[in-house]
Amino acid sequence: MKLLNCPFCGARPVYDEENQTVHCPTVDCAIGDFYINPEEWNKRALNNKLLLKYLFDTQTVYIGAEFDLVQEHICRCCGRSGKKYSKVNHKRGCEVKKLLDLIY
């Protein structure tokens, strides 16, 4: 199967024969840490829920005087965070922000 270049940074992907997955070798790429099914890799139509999983880290944090637990979504590209994916105030030039602007 011919693999398309990374949809985020344009690098040639690496195929892991043992696990039958594909990943981007670029360390700074938004999806550089993820191993993806080759069929999904080539579709270029990752559903929004799956795409957000690749673009953001999620962690639970305590906020406020009441110590409420809140999920915080952290952009893998610029490191900014927000209570919702759509509320993250990305840094100028953030590749994830550019991608999200194209999708939504």
Rosetta blueprint (number, residue, H / E / L):
1 M L
2 K L
3 L L
4 L L
5 N L
6 C L
7 P L
8 F L
9 C L
10 G L
11 A L
12 R L
13 P L
14 V E
15 Y E
16 D E
17 E L
18 E L
19 N L
20 Q L
21 T E
22 V E
23 H E
24 C L
25 P L
26 T L
27 V L
28 D L
29 C L
30 A L
31 I L
32 G L
33 D L
34 F L
35 Y L
36 I E
37 N L
38 P H
39 E H
40 E H
41 W H
42 N H
43 K H
44 R L
45 A L
46 L L
47 N L
48 N H
49 K H
50 L H
51 L H
52 L H
53 K H
54 Y H
55 L H
56 F E
57 D E
58 T E
59 Q E
60 T E
61 V E
62 Y E
63 I E
64 G L
65 A L
66 E L
67 F L
68 D E
69 L E
70 V E
71 Q E
72 E E
73 H E
74 I E
75 C E
76 R L
77 C L
78 C L
79 G L
80 R L
81 S E
82 G E
83 K L
84 K L
85 Y H
86 S H
87 K H
88 V L
89 N L
90 H L
91 K L
92 R L
93 G L
94 C L
95 E H
96 V H
97 K H
98 K H
99 L H
100 L H
101 D H
102 L H
103 I H
104 Y L
